[in-house]
Amino acid sequence: MFTNAPVGFVGYGYANHRLRESQQVINALVSLVLMFYWLAKNRVFIGSLLIASYGVIALVLSPKPGIAKLLLSSNPSGSP
């Protein structure tokens, strides 16, 4: 949904890693909102509430920021 166009301008290393990390968070939040909208449009209110509460618990109430990063990362092995 979002392109990686600005990655070439900031170079490689820490800034590139932080940009990709924030892009993953933005992509996850946008997909969560779109899924919530689709379920609410199709009158599946219980499922949409469960998915929204799971997203809030995973992003806000996680004891470490690494847990939210692990849940949102598309590469669970941890390699770059």
C-alpha positions, -999 to +999 in steps of 0.1 A: +000+000+000+029+023+008+060+024-014+096+024-003+104+055-023+119+077+005+143+049+016+169+058-011+171+094+002+179+086+038+205+060+030+211+027+047+215+020+084+196+032+114+175+058+096+165+032+070+156+007+097+135+033+116+117+043+084+108+007+076+096+001+112+073+031+111+060+020+077+052-014+091+032+003+120+014+025+095+006-004+072-007-025+102-029+003+114-043+010+080-051-026+074-067-028+109-089+001+101-099-013+067-107-047+082-128-030+109-147-010+083-153-041+061-165-062+091-188-033+103-201-028+068-210-065+066-227-063+100-202-086+118-199-063+149-186-090+173-157-099+150-148-062+144-148-055+181-126-085+187-101-074+161-101-038+172-095-048+209-067-072+199-050-043+180-054-020+209-040-046+234-011-055+211-001-018+204-009+000+236-008-024+265+022-044+256+048-044+284+077-040+260+078-021+227+096-051+212+064-072+215+044-048+193+073-047+169+074-085+168+036-087+162+037-060+134+068-072+117+064-092+084+098-109+091+094-129+123+129-144+122+144-111+131+169-109+103+171-077+083 
